[in-house]
Amino acid sequence: VPPPAPFLSSLYPGLEFQNDFYRSCIPRLETPESLYSGELASGGYLSLSKVVPFSHYAGTLLLLLAGVACLRGIGRWTNPQYRQFITILEATHRNQSSENKRQLANYNFDFRSWPVDFHWEEPSSRKESRGGPSRRGVALLRPEPLHRGTADTLLNRVKKLPCQITSYLVAHTLGRRMLYPGSVYLLQKALMPVLLQGQARLVEECNGRRAKLLACDGNEIDTMFVDRRGTAEPQGQKLVICCEGNAGFYEVGCVSTPLEAGYSVLGWNHPGFAGSTGVPFPQNEANAMDVVVQFAIYRLGFQPQDIIIYAWSIGGFTATWAAMSYPDVSAVILDASFDDLVPLALKVMPDSWRGLVTRTVRQHLNLNNAEQLCRYQGPVLLIRRTKDEIITTTVPEDIMSNRGNDLLLKLLQHRYPRVMAEEGLQVVRQWLEASSQLEEASIYSRWEVEEDWCLSVLRSYQAEHGPDFPWSVGEDMSADGRRQLALFLARKHLHNFEATHCTPLPAQNFQMPWHL
């Protein structure tokens, strides 16, 4: 409130103040409501006086960015090596000759600019032979409904909708990144120097050839091929297709083991890993594996009988899918792999999430390795890590919780159901429980396994009934005979490697599976 006029006149005797004139000269104090209404009338915080400086700042920033881009363009244009690279890249896009590809391989650049070397629709005989994949993807084994007898009414669908939405969100956010941490951008950024070094080693020392494959879902798959067919080593005529783990890349992954063993090798990265695009869900993984196998057959010139599928850890899913979809491949080798993802997922999640985890895995992340492997008729070798800390459901010291045991048991029970009856199953479990070679040999000798007799029984059955599984051998056999045959088959299909999960497999442990 302004002071009264008489009071001001007493302070300043030479001036006279009239209340009305004084009040007209003093600005009226505004209430908060009038202040707010004045702000709204003048545009508030987005008034023209405030927008103009902001536009100046934004324009200055854009000019700086444009200047940086121009300087970079000028620097590249004045660089003769960069101009030579651009010339080779454009020539390769026009004509993908072997000479152009060889020159292009001398440069390291963004793989998105690499020309496509192989298209999923390129093999003309696919539609005639096996139908070929559609643009939606290749065929997968779908899990059976949890409640087969329940009518799929509209009410039931509405009740399931919240659970389905939750499972979808969990799978596409936390679940996928936990299952495939190699697809996380920050991890790839941290590993990029190591990946570039490994890629340069494969190209310079092993004469590796990089190629981009286009899968049926539109994902671009980064591959590396090392050809050993021109060497004196006989195993160089065989091609090993390597399937990496959930944080593995062909630059630094399991391809080193068959390379050291002298085989021709084809490595590839999961969708979303390094140079490959996409997201590593099971459907995309199978689509990528399909175009990789097609590339090996139709472009590299390997017969299916000369192809070996080798996988480490989670790569067992794509390996078993390839074995199921291409039954003529020579062999399958699974190192530190598992039978099913659900027990391993339940291991790392709270017990209260059991229903959500099971539903999410079955609907969106269903890695059913054992189910796919049982549809393959060829030779199989399983390598179990005795100190594995990843695919055990309790502790690494508890070797019976290793899911590789379940993978072996399901395979043998499918192929030899009569042998793997109660007696055979019990003795194989005792053999799997052995934690050392000495204990294995003790169990093997306790039942006096005669390998020559086991071989003669299996060969005579094969000659009489054919090679297709399942076999009914052991149906009219004594309990001791079934025990001997079960131990013999278990020892032929599984080898132990005393190491942890991430220890590289030595070349001497990379052996071809047993077959009759």
NUMI-655089 format. One record per residue: residue in one letter; x, y, z of N, C-alpha, C, CB in turn. Coordinates in steps of 0.2 Angstrom, whole numbers, plus 5000, padded with zeros to 4 digits. Atoms other than C-alpha are relative to their C-alpha. Glycine has a CB too. Example, Ala and Ser with C-alpha at 12.3 -4.5 7.8 and 13.67 -1.06 7.14 Angstrom:
2
A500449945000506249785039500450065000499550005006
S499649944999506849955036499650055003500250024993
//
This chain:
516
V500449945000500050005000500450065000499550005006
P499649945000500850174995499950045007499950044994
P500149964994501150295010499650064998500750035002
P500449955001499950435012500350074998499550025006
A499749945002500250605004500250055005499550044995
P499849964995500350705020500749985003499550015006
F499450034997501750595026500650024995500049935001
L499549985005502750625009500150085000499849984994
S499949935000502450815011500450025006499350045000
S499649994994503250815028500749994999499749975006
L499350025001504750735021500350054995500149934997
Y499849965005504850845006499650075000500049974993
P500449954999504251015011499950044993500350055005
G500149965006504451094994499549974995500750014996
L500450035005503350974985499349985003500349934998
E500750024998501450944987499749944996499550074999
F500250075002500650774985499250005001500349945003
Q500750014999498850754981499949934999499650044994
N500150075000498150584984499849974994499549985006
D500250035006497250564968500550004995499450044997
F499449995005498750624957500549955002500350075000
Y499450044997499950524968499849924998500150005007
R500250075001498950364966500049984992499349985003
S500050015007498750384947500749994998499750064997
C499350015002500650394946500349945003500550065003
I499750064997501050244957499749944996499849995008
P500350065004500850074947499649965005500549964997
R500450044996499449974953500349935001499349994997
L499850074999499949814962499549954998500149995008
E500450055003499349664953499949945004500249984993
T500150064996498649514961500349944996499249985001
P499750065004499349334956499549994994500049945004
E500450025006497749304945500150054994499350005002
S499949955006498049464935500749994997500050075002
L499450025003499849414933500049944995500649985006
Y500050065004499449244926499650014994499649945004
S500449995006498149314915500450044995499350045002
G499649965005499349444908500549964997500450055004
E499550045003500649304905499649964994500349955005
L500450045005499349204895499850044994499449975003
A500249965006498849354885500650024996499750075003
S499449985004500649394880500349944998500450045005
G499750065003501049214876500449965005500550024995
G499750044994501749154893500850004999499749945000
Y499350025000503449074893500349994992500249945003
L499950015007503349054874499950064996499649944997
S500149945003503349234870500550014995500050065005
L499649995006504149304854500750025003499750054996
S499349984997505549384865500449955002499950055005
K499650064998506049214871500149954995499649975006
V499950055006505849114855500550024996499349994997
V499549985005506949224845500749985002500050084999
P499350024998508549194855500149934999500250025007
F499950075001508249014855500149974993499349965003
S499950025007508049004837500750024997499550044995
H499449985002509649094835500549955002500250075004
Y499550054998510548964846499949944996499849985007
A500150065004509748824836500350014993499349984999
G499749995007510248904819500850005001499850074998
T499350004999512048934826500349925000500250045006
L499850074999512148744831500049974993499649975005
L500150035006511448694814500650024995499450014997
L499549975004512748804805500749965002500150075000
L499450034998514148724815500049934998500150005008
L500150075003513548544811500150004993499449975002
A499950005007513448594793500750014998499550054997
G499349995002515148664793500549945002500350065004
V499650064999515848504801500049954995499849975007
A500150045006515048404788500450024994499249994999
C499749975006515748514774500849985001499850074999
L499350014999517448504782500249924999500350025007
R499950075001517348314783500049984993499549965004
G500150015007516748304765500650024996499450034997
I499449975004518248414759500649965002500150075002
G499450044998519448314769500049934997500049995008
R500050065004518848154761500150014993499349965001
W499949995007518848224744500750014998499550064998
T499249995002520648284745500449945002500250065004
N499650064998521148114752500049954994499849975007
P500050055006521748004737499849935002500750004997
Q500250074998521547844748499349995000500449985006
Y500750004999519747884752499750004993499750065004
R500350005006519347924734500149934996500350064995
Q499950075003520147754728499549955004500749985002
F500550054997519047664741499350014998500050025008
I500749995003517447754735500049974993499950075000
T500050035007517947704717499949925000500650024997
I500150075000518147524722499349985003500649975005
L500750014998516547524732499550004995499850045006
E500549995005515547594718500049944995500050074997
A499950065005516347464706499749945002500750004998
T500250064997515947324718499250005000500249995007
H500850005000514047374719499849994993499850075002
R500250015007514047374700500149934997500350054995
N499750075002515047214697500349975006500450014994
Q499750044994515347094711500549954998499549975005
S499550055002516847014703500549985006500450024994
S499550024995518146914713500550055002500349944999
E499549954999519447054710499750065004500350024993
N500249944996518347194716499949985007499350024997
K500150024993517847094731500750005004499649945001
R499450004997519647064735500350075002500549964995
Q499749934998520147244734499650035005500050044993
L500449974995518647294744500149975007499249994999
A499850034994519147174758500650035003500149934999
N499449964997520747284761499850065004500450024994
Y500249954997519647414768499549985006499750064996
N500550014994518747424785499550065000500449995007
F500549955000517147524784499349985003499950034993
D500750024997515347524790499749954995499550065000
F500250065004514647354785499350014997499949945005
R500749995004512947434780500150024993499750065004
S499849995007513847494764500249954996500550065000
W499850065003514447324760499549974995500349955005
P500550035004513547254745499849935002500350004992
V500350064998512447104747500349954995499250004999
D499750055004513346944741499649944999500649985004
F500550065001511946814743499450025002500349945003
H500749984998510146834743499649935001499650044994
W500350064998508946704751499649974994499550015006
E500450035006507946684735500449984994499550064998
E499650015006509446664724500049924998500750015002
P500050075002509446464724499349994996500149955006
S500750015004508146424710499749935002500250014993
S500250074998508046244716499649995006500549954999
R500250014994507446284733499249995000500150065004
K500750005000505646304729499749934997499650054996
E500250075002505646134720500249955005500449994993
S499850064996506546034733499750005007500850015001
R500250004993505946094750499550065001500550005005
G500549954999504746234747500350075002499549985006
G499649944998505946364754499650055005500050044993
P500349964995505546494767499550064997500550035005
S500349945002504246634765500350065003499249995002
R499749944997504546814769499850015007499750064996
R500150004993503846784786500549965004499349975002
G499450034997505246664790499949924999499950015007
V500050085001505646474790499649975005500849985001
A500450044996504746344799500349985007499749934997
L499850014993504946324818499649955003500150065004
L500450044996504346194830499650045006500449945004
R500449964995502946274840499849965006499450024997
P500150034994502646234858499249985000500150045006
E500750025000501046134862499650055005499949935002
P500349964995499646234871500049975007499250014997
L500050034993499646224890499449975002500250065004
H500650034998497846184891499649984994499550055004
R500250035007497346074876499249995000500349944999
G500750014999495546044883499650065000499949955005
T500449934999495046224886499850034993500450055004
A500349975006493946294873500350074999499250005000
D499749945001494746444865499450054998500550004994
T500649955001493246564867500350075001499549985006
L499849924999493246754867500150025007499450044997
L499949994993493146754886500749985002499449975004
N499450024998494646654888500650044997500149924998
R499549965004495646754875500050075004499850024993
V500049944996495146914885500449995007499350035001
K499750014994495746834901500849994999499749945003
K499250015002497446784893500350074998500049954995
L499749955004497646954885500550045005499550054998
P499549964995498547044901500649965000499750015006
C499450044999499746894903500450004993499849935002
Q499650005007500146894884500350074999499549994994
I499749935001500447084884500750005005499550055002
T499450004996501647064899500549964998499849985007
S499550045002502546924892500450034994499749934998
Y499749975005502847014876500450065002499450034995
L499649954998503447164885500749985003499650055005
V499450034996504647064896500549974995499849955005
A499550035005505346964881500350054995499649964995
H499749955004505647124870500450055003499450034996
T499649954996506447224884500649975004499650045004
L499550034995507347134898500249934997499750005007
G499850075001507246954892500549994994499349974998
R499550015006508046974875500750025001499750044994
R499449984998509447074882500449965005500050075003
M499750054995509746954896500249934996499649985006
L499850065003509746804884500550014995499449984996
Y499549995005510846884870500350075002499750014993
P499749944998511947014879500550034995500449995006
G499649985006513047024863499650054996500249954997
S500449965004511647124855499950075003499349984999
V500149934997511747274867500650044997500149995008
Y499649955004512547424859500650015004499650064998
L499549984996513647474874500649945000499850025007
L499550065000514447294875500450004993499749945001
Q499650015007514847294856500550064999499550014995
K499649945000515547474858500749985003499750065002
A499450014996516747414871500449954997499849985007
L499650065004517247254861500250024993499649945000
M499949995007517447344845500750004998499750074998
P499350005002519347364845500249925000500550035005
V499850075000519547174849499749974994499749965007
L500350035006518247134835500450024994499350025000
L499649985005519247234823500649964999500150085000
Q499350035001520847154827499949934998500350005007
G500250075002520046974826499850004993499549975004
Q500150015007519347014809500650014996499450064999
A499449995004520947084803500449945000500450065002
R499650065000521846924808499749954996500049975008
L500350055005520546814799500150024993499349995002
V499949985007520746914783500749994998499850074999
E499350005002522646934783500449945001500350065004
E499650064999523246774791499749944997500150005008
C500350065002521946654786499750014993499449985005
N500349985007521446734769499249995001500249954995
G500750004999519646744776499650054995499850025007
R500449965005518246814764499450025004499949964994
R500649974997516946924771499450004995500150075004
A500650005005515146914764499450035004499949944997
K500749984998513446994767499549964997499950084999
L500650055002511946874766499350045002500049935003
L500749974999510146944765499549945001499850044994
A500550054998508946834775499350014997500049995007
C500649995002507146804771499650065004499649945000
D500449954996506546924785500350074999500149995007
G499749945002507647064777500650025004499550065002
N499449994996509047054790500749984996500049965007
E499450015003510847064784500549975004500350074997
I499650044995512046934791500750004998499749924999
D499349995001513846964792500449935001500350055005
T499750075000514946804788500750014998499649954995
M499350015002516746754786500249934998500550035006
F499850075003517346604776500750004999499649994993
V499350025001519046524777500049944996500450005007
D500050065004519346404763500749965000499950024992
R499450044999520546264766500049944995500149975007
R500050055005520146154751500649994996499450014996
G499450015004521746194742500649985004500150074997
T499450024996522846134756500149925000499950025007
A499950075000523545964758499749965006500849985001
E500450034995522545924774499349974998499950055006
P500650035003521145804770499350035004499949935002
Q500649984997519945884783499850074997500150015008
G500249945003520046044773499450004995500650034997
Q500650015005518745974761499450005004500149934997
K500650004996517545974775499950085003500049965007
L500149934998516646144780499649995007499550034995
V500349994994516246184798499650065001500549995006
I500449944999514846304801499950015007499350004996
C500049994993515046384818499550055002500750035001
C500549974997513646444829500250035006499349965000
E499749974994514246564842499550015006500250074999
G500449994994513646594860499650075000500449995006
N500449944999512546734867500450065000499549995006
A499649945000513946854868500649994996500250025007
G499550025004515046774855500050034993500149934999
F499949985007515646844838500549964996500250085000
Y499650045004516446754824500850035000499849994993
E499349975000517946874825500449975006500050085001
V499650034994518446804843499649945003500050065005
G500450064997517246654845500349934999499450004997
C499850075000517346464843500249984993499449965001
V499750025007517946474824500749985001499950064995
S499350024999519646464831500249935001500350045006
T499950074999519446284836500149964994499549975005
P500050045006519046204819500650034995499450004996
L499549985004520246324811500749975002500150085001
E499350034998521746264821500049924998500150005008
A500050075002521146084817500049994993499349975002
G499950005007521346124798499449994996500449944999
Y500650015004519546124793499850074996499449985004
S500349945003518646254781499550025005499849984993
V500449984995517646364792499650064997500450035006
L500449955002516146474789499750035007499449984995
G500349974994515746594804499550054998500650035004
W500549955001514246714806499850035006499449974996
N500349974994513546834818499350005001500350075000
H500749994999511846834826499750064998499949995008
P500449935002510546964820500150055006499349994999
G499849954994511047124830500750005002499549995005
F499350014997512847064833500450034995500249935001
A499449975005514247174825499750034994500549954999
G500249985007513947194806499349974998500449984995
S500750025001512247094807499550045002500049925002
T500649964997510647184808499449965002499750044994
G500650044998509047134816500049995008499949944997
V500150014993508547074833500149925001499450035004
P499950074999509146894840499449965003500649995003
F500550044998507446814842500049934997499350034999
P499950075003507246624838499850004993499549955004
Q500150005007506346664822500550034995499350034999
N499549965004507646784816500649965000500250075003
E499450044999509046664822499949944995500149975007
A500150055005508246524811500150024993499449965002
N500049975007508046634796500850014998499650075000
A499349995001509946684798500349934998500350045005
M499750065001510446504799499949974994499949955006
D500250035006509446454784500450034994499350014999
V499649975005510346584773500749985000499850075000
V499350024999512046534780500149934996500250005007
V499950065003511746354775499950004992499549955003
Q500149995007511046404758500750034997499450044999
F499449975003512646514755500549955000500250055005
A499550055000513746364760499949954994500049975006
I500250065005512846244747500150034993499449975002
Y500149985007512446354732500550054998499350045000
R499549965002513846484733500749985001499950075003
L499350034999515346404741500149934997500150005008
G499950075003515046234733500149945004500550014995
F500050054995514946124748499449954999500250025007
Q500650055000513845964747499850005008500249934997
P500250004993512745944763500449945004499349985000
Q499650064997513745774766500750035002500149954995
D499349974998515345884768499950065005500350024994
I500149954995514546004781499949985007499450054998
I500050024993514845994799499750065004500749985003
I500349944996513746104811500349995007499249995001
Y499750004993514746154827499750065003500850014999
A500349954997513946254840500350005007499250005001
W499849994993514446324857499450045004500750045001
S500549974996513246364871499350014997500250075003
I500749985003511646454865500049994993499850075002
G499950015007512246424847499749934999500650004998
G500350075002511546244849499350014998499949965007
F500749995003509746314845500150004992499750065002
T500050005007510246364827500449944997500450064998
A499750065003511346214825499549945000500649985005
T500550055000509946094830499550014995499749985007
W500549995005508746184819500349984993499850085000
A499750025007509946164804500049934999500750034999
A500050075000510145984808499349974998500349975006
M500750025002508245964808499850014993499650035006
S500349975007507946064792500549974995500050075000
Y499650025005509445994783500349935002500650054998
P499850074997509545804788500649974996499449965000
D499450035004510945774775500750025002499950014993
V499449984998512245864784500449955004500050065005
S499650054998513745764789500049985008500750014999
A500050014993513745784808499850065004500749985002
V500249954996513245894823500549995006499350005002
I499650004994514445944837499850065005500850014999
L500249954996513746034852500450015006499249985002
D499549994994514946104865499650055005500650044997
A500349964994514246164882499350034999500550065002
S500749985002512446164876499549975005499949984993
F500550024996510846124884499449984996499850065005
D500650035003509146044881499450054999499849945004
D500549965000507946174885500150075004499349975003
L499849934997507946364890499650015007499950054996
V500549994995506546354903500449995007499449965000
P499750014993507546274918500650055001500349935000
L499549954999509046394915499750075001500550004994
A500349944999507846544914499850015007499550024995
L500250004993507046494931500550015005499649945001
K499449994995508746484939500250075001500649964996
V499849934999509146664937499450055002500450034994
M500649964999507346734940499749985007499550004995
P500450024993506346744957499549954999499750075003
D500550055000505246604961499350024999500049965006
S500749975001503746714961499950014993499950065004
W500149995007504046744943499949944995500550044997
R500050065004503946564938499549994994499949945005
G500550015006502346564928500150054995499350025003
L499849955005502846724919500649984996500150075003
V499450025003504546664915499949944995500649985005
T500150065004503946494908499550024994499649955004
R500449975005502546584898500450044995499450045003
T499649955004503746714891500549964995500450055004
V499550045004505046584886499649964995500449955004
R500350045004503846464878499750044994499449965003
Q500349965005502946604868500550044995499550045003
H499649955003504346714863500849984999500050075003
L499350025000506046634867500149935001500450045006
N500050074999505846454865500649964996499349974997
L499450035002507546374863499949925001500650035002
N500150084998507046184862500549964996499249994998
N499550035003508646114857499949925000500750015004
A500150075000508245934862499549984995499949975007
E500550025004506645924853500250014992499450055001
Q499750005007507545984837500549954998500250074998
L499450055001509045874839499749934999500550005006
C500350075000507945714841499749994993499449995005
R500250005007507345754823500549994995499550054998
Y499450005004509045734816500249925000500650045002
Q499850075001509645554810500749995000499749974994
G499250015002511545584808500450005007500250064996
P499550014994513045574820500050065004500749994998
V500049944995513045684836500549995005499250015003
L499550004995514345724848499950065005500850014998
L500149954995514045814864500650015005499449995005
I499449984996515445904874499850035006500550044996
R500349984994515045924892500650035004499749955005
R499549974996516046054903499949985007500050084999
T500150034993516345974920500050055005500549955002
K500049944996516546144928499650064998500750025002
D500449955003515246234919499550045005499549974995
E500449954995514446384929499450034997500550055003
I500649975003513146434916499449964999500350034993
I500650055001512146284911499949955005500149974993
T500250034994512046214928499550035004500649985005
T500649974996510446244938500150015007499449964999
T499949994993511246234955500750045001500049945004
V499349985000513146254957500549974995500350005007
P499550035005514646214945500249935003500650044998
E499850064997515146074957499549944999500250015007
D500650055001513445984955500049984993499450035003
I500050015007513845904939499349974997500549954998
M500650035002512145814938499550064999499749965006
S500549955002511245984937500250034993500050065005
N499849985007512146014920499549984995500749974998
R500550025004510846024907500249964994499650074997
G499850055005511945934895499949935001500850014999
N500250074998511545774904499349994997500049995008
D500650015002509745804900499950004992499550065002
L500050005007510145834882500249934997500550054997
L499850075002511045664881499549955001500649985004
L500550054998509645574890499450004995499850015007
K500549995005508345644878500149974993499750075000
L499850025006509345604863500049925000500750024998
L500050075000509645424868499349975001500549985006
Q500750034999507845394874499650004994499750045006
H500450005007507245444857500349954995500150074997
R499750055005508445344847500049935002500750024999
Y500050074997508545184858499650005006500849985002
P500550004995506945184868500049935004499350014998
R500050074996507144994873500650005004499949944995
V499450004996508945014878499950045006500650024996
M500149954995508545164888499449995005500050074998
A500550014995507245084899500350015007499849924999
E499849984993507345084918500749985001499649965005
E499350024998509044984919500550044996500149924998
G499649965004509845074905500150085003499950004993
L500049934998509345244911500350015007499250035001
Q499749994993509845214929500849995000499849945004
V499350015000511645154924500350064996500249944997
V499849945004511845304912500050065005499650024994
R499949954995511445424926500549995005499350005004
Q499450014996512745344937500650024997500049925002
W499549985004513945364923500150085000500049974993
L500049935001513545544921500250045007499350034998
E499849984993513745574940500750005001499649975005
A499350004999515545534939500350074998500349944996
S499749935000516645694941500749994997500050035006
S499350005003518245624934500149944996500549995006
Q499950055005518945504921500149935004500650014996
L499950064996519445374935499349975002500450025006
E500650034998517645364941499649974994499650065004
E500450035006516945344923500349934999500150054995
A499750065002518145204920499849955005500850005000
S500250054995517645124936499349974999500150035007
I500750025001515845124932500049964994499550064999
Y500050045007516245064914500249935001500450044995
S499750074999517244914920499649965005500750015003
R500450044996516044874934499449964997499650055005
W500550035003514744824922500349964994499450054997
E499650055005516044734911499750014993499949935002
V500349985006515544824895500549974994499950084999
E499650035006516144724879499850044994499849935000
E500249955006516244854865499949964994500650055000
D500150045006516444724852499349974999500549944999
W500750035000514844634857499550064999499849975007
C500549955002513944804857500050024993500250065005
L500049985007514544854840499749944996500750014998
S500350055004514044684833499250005000500249935002
V500849994999512244704840499750054996499950005008
L500349945004512044874833500149994993500450065002
R499950015007512744834816499549954997500749984999
S500550055003511644674814499350035000500049945004
Y500649975000510144774819499950054994499850045007
Q500049955006510544914806500049974994500650045001
A500050035006510844794793499349974998500549944999
E500750035001509144714796499450054999499949955006
H500649954999508044864800500150064996499850005007
G499849945003508945004792500250055005499450034996
P499749954996509745164799499550055004500550044997
D500449954998508245264803499849995007499350014996
F500250004993507845304822499350025000500450055004
P499850034995507045264833500149924999499650015006
W499950075001507745084835499649965006500749985000
S500350044995506944944844500549955003499449964998
V499550054998508544854848500050005008500750034998
G500050014993508644784866499449985002500250075003
E500750024998506844734866500049935003499550004994
D500050074997507244544869500749995003499949954994
M499450004997508844584878500049995008500550064998
S500050004993509344544896500150075003500549955003
A499949944997509444684909500850025000499850005008
D499349995001511344664909500250024993500549945003
G499849985007511444674890499850074999499749964996
R500249935001510444834891500450055003499250015002
R499549954996511544914904500750014996500249975007
Q499349995003513144874894499850044993500249934997
L500149965006512344944878499850075001499449974996
A500149934998511745104887500650035001499550005005
L499349974998513445134894500450014994500449965005
F499650005006514245104877499850064996500049944996
L500349955004513045224868500150075003499349994999
A499949934997513245364881500750025000499849995008
R499349985001515145354880500150024993500449945002
K499949995007515045364861499750074999499849954996
H500349945002513945514861500250065005499249995001
L499849944995514645624876500749995002499550005006
H499350004998516445674879500050065006500550024995
N499949954995516945774895500650044999500149965007
F499549955000518045924895500150045006499950054994
E499949974993518745984912500250074999500549965004
A499949935001518446164910499450045002500350024993
T500649964999517246314913499750014994500250065004
H500549995006515946374901500450044995499450035002
C499849965005516946504892500849984998500050075003
T499350025002518646414891500049984992500349945004
P499950025007519146394872500149925000500550044996
L499950075001519046214866500649994996499349974996
P499450015004520746154861499849964994500549965004
A500150035007520946084843500049935001500550024995
Q500050085000521345904849499349985003500649995005
N500650024997519645904858499450004995499850035006
F500549995006518745944841500049934996500150064996
Q500050075004518345764835499349994997500149945005
M500650025004517045694823499649955004500249974993
P500550054996515545604831500149934998499350034999
W500050085001515445414832499449994996500149965006
H500550035004514445324819500249934998499850054994
L499950075002514245144814500350004993499349965000
//
